[in-house]
Amino acid sequence: MKIEVWSDFVCPFCYIGKRRLEHALENFENKDKVVVEYKSYQLDPNAKHIPGKDFYETFSELKGIPLEQVKTMNQQVGEQAKAVGLTYHFDTMKYANTFDAHRVAKYAEEKGKAKEITERFLHAYFTESKLMSDFETLISLAGEVGLDKEEVRDILESNRYARAVREDINVAHQIGVQGVPFFVFNEKYAVSGAQPEEVFTQVLNQVWEEEREKPILQTLNPSKSETSYCTDEGCDIEK
């Protein structure tokens, strides 16, 4: 079984959804036959870090949402993260553009380190408040997972892997991705949002049993389940 995951390194629900999927896979009988592929997506292609302005202020101004409402929303997201063993530090988080981070991730994928770099980048942003648009930061993080730091520097100082990142984003638009995380199972079943672990378990079992059905992309979100995801308008929880 192949699971493709479209996500962004600054998407809070992407990290939560990733962890919930991983927990479901831990108890999946056929987990050894599952391959997870990470795909690039940018929530805000025009994002930039503004020194001296914290995450709350930046997000409030960009989305036109009152500052206190932003803080309340992120506190709720932080509670969801904590429930799956993650720690988010919104107070020190640095709003940033992720295009170059995605380019490094494409290089990591080529070197068999996609899983490692994805986890490292997400942890760096949400838990360690790293600036994910800073070249030296990306080079250091890449080195931590065993990638050649000088090669990463060369990549960042060029335009390498930019096409691969854009191709992922274009495919996402073609298949109707409107928010992330977005999970595609065997190129025909889709799950959107950071679904609860039990939903991923249900989908894994269902797809495994029905994998020989005609290849039509179907959304498997239970109609009454609560989900959460991020779009270019912000992050929210639906019911």
Beta strands, then each sheet from edge to edge (+ up, - down):
strand 1: 2-7
strand 2: 35-40
strand 3: 182-185
strand 4: 189-192
strand 5: 218-219
strand 6: 227-231
strand 7: 234-238
sheet 1: 2+ 1+ 3- 4+ 5+
sheet 2: 6+ 7-
end
